[in-house]
């Protein structure tokens, strides 16, 4: 008689090839940017990847800088949040080798440099959340914080960090 605890466990975390899905959606994951300071872009502990904050960098330059509601429009800030996600995924891929290993986007932290009277921080960070769900489906659903701040590094308008589980 065989017991349940000594049977082989087969795990099918995802049946979607995320790397192919990214390409099918017309997106490209950029090369992982070099850290801009004394930190790790990703720290793995067990099966969790703790992702450092990423900025909306394209070709080594901040794509959207300034204060949302003053220098940056809501739509520009949403575009910046999406760029942050691609940079975050590039850092993750550099660390774990293959985005198909993602089990769950656990948590997202979104920071928006904004004017004192700006209240649409969640709308800005929704662009990042929606992109993760578009790419990863239910695996991309996550808990989240969307916070307004006075300023961000290099005068970026958005910064995003995350915790991601993988196999």
C-alpha positions in Angstrom: 0.0 0.0 0.0 1.4 3.4 -1.0 1.0 6.4 1.1 0.3 9.9 -0.2 3.5 11.3 1.3 5.9 9.0 -0.7 4.3 9.5 -4.1 6.1 11.7 -6.5 4.8 15.3 -6.7 4.2 16.8 -10.1 3.8 20.5 -10.1 2.6 22.4 -13.1 2.9 26.0 -11.9 2.0 27.5 -15.3 1.1 26.2 -18.6 1.8 29.5 -20.3 5.2 30.2 -21.7 5.7 33.7 -20.2 8.7 34.5 -22.3 6.8 33.7 -25.5 3.8 35.5 -24.3 5.9 38.7 -23.7 7.0 38.5 -27.4 3.5 37.6 -28.6 2.2 40.8 -27.0 4.9 42.8 -28.8 7.0 43.5 -25.8 10.8 43.2 -25.4 12.5 42.7 -22.1 15.6 45.0 -22.1 19.1 44.1 -20.9 19.3 44.4 -17.1 20.5 47.8 -16.2 23.6 48.1 -14.0 22.8 49.0 -10.4 23.1 52.7 -9.7 24.6 52.3 -6.2 25.8 49.8 -3.6 22.9 47.3 -3.7 21.8 44.2 -5.4 19.1 44.5 -8.0 17.6 41.2 -6.7 18.2 39.2 -3.5 17.0 35.6 -3.5 16.0 34.0 -0.3 14.6 30.5 -0.7 12.1 30.7 -3.5 11.5 34.5 -3.1 13.1 37.2 -5.2 13.2 40.5 -3.4 13.5 43.0 -6.2 15.1 46.4 -5.5 13.3 49.5 -6.8 13.6 50.2 -10.5 13.3 53.4 -12.3 11.8 54.2 -15.8 15.2 53.9 -17.5 15.6 53.4 -21.2 19.1 53.2 -22.7 20.6 54.3 -19.4 18.5 57.5 -19.2 15.4 58.3 -17.1 12.5 58.4 -19.6 10.1 60.4 -17.4 11.5 62.8 -14.8 9.8 65.3 -12.6 6.8 65.6 -10.3 3.5 64.0 -11.4 0.8 66.7 -11.5 3.4 69.4 -12.2 6.0 68.3 -14.8 4.6 64.9 -15.7 1.1 64.1 -16.8 -0.9 61.1 -15.5 -0.5 59.3 -18.8 3.2 59.9 -18.8 3.5 58.6 -15.3 1.5 55.4 -16.3 3.9 54.9 -19.2 6.8 55.3 -16.8 5.3 52.6 -14.5 5.1 50.2 -17.4 8.8 50.8 -18.2 9.7 50.1 -14.6 8.0 46.7 -14.9 10.1 45.8 -17.9 13.2 46.8 -16.1 12.2 44.8 -13.0 11.6 41.7 -15.2 15.0 42.2 -16.8 16.6 42.2 -13.4 14.7 39.1 -12.4 15.6 37.3 -15.5 19.3 38.1 -15.0 19.0 36.6 -11.5 16.9 33.4 -12.1 17.6 32.8 -15.8 14.1 32.2 -17.1 10.8 34.1 -16.5 8.9 30.8 -16.9 10.1 30.0 -13.4 7.8 32.7 -11.9 5.2 31.1 -9.6 3.6 34.3 -8.4 4.0 38.1 -8.3 3.5 38.3 -4.6 3.8 42.0 -3.8 4.4 45.3 -5.7 5.5 48.5 -4.2 4.8 51.6 -6.2 6.2 55.1 -5.4 5.1 58.2 -7.3 6.9 61.5 -7.0 3.9 63.8 -7.0 2.5 67.2 -6.1 1.0 67.6 -2.7 -2.6 67.8 -4.1 -2.1 64.8 -6.5 -4.3 61.8 -5.4 -4.2 59.4 -8.3 -1.2 57.3 -7.1 -3.2 54.1 -7.5 -4.1 55.0 -11.1 -0.4 55.4 -11.9 0.6 52.1 -10.3 -2.4 50.3 -11.9 -0.6 50.6 -15.2 2.2 48.3 -13.7 -0.4 46.0 -12.1 -2.4 45.7 -15.3 0.7 44.9 -17.3 1.7 42.1 -15.0 -1.7 40.6 -15.2 -1.7 41.0 -19.0 1.6 39.1 -19.2 1.2 36.5 -16.4 -2.6 36.1 -16.0 -3.5 35.0 -12.4 0.1 34.5 -11.6 0.6 38.3 -12.0 -2.1 39.2 -9.5 -0.5 40.6 -6.4 -0.9 42.7 -3.2 0.4 46.2 -3.5 1.1 49.6 -2.1 0.9 52.8 -4.1 2.5 55.7 -2.3 3.1 59.4 -3.1 6.5 60.8 -2.2 8.2 64.2 -2.5 11.0 63.0 -4.7 12.7 59.8 -6.1 16.3 59.0 -7.1 17.6 60.7 -10.3 14.4 62.8 -10.4 12.4 59.8 -11.7 8.6 60.2 -11.4 8.0 56.5 -10.6 9.9 53.7 -8.8 8.6 50.1 -8.4 9.9 47.2 -6.3 8.5 43.7 -5.9 8.6 40.4 -4.2 8.2 37.5 -6.6 8.1 33.7 -5.9 9.6 31.3 -8.4 10.4 27.6 -8.7 
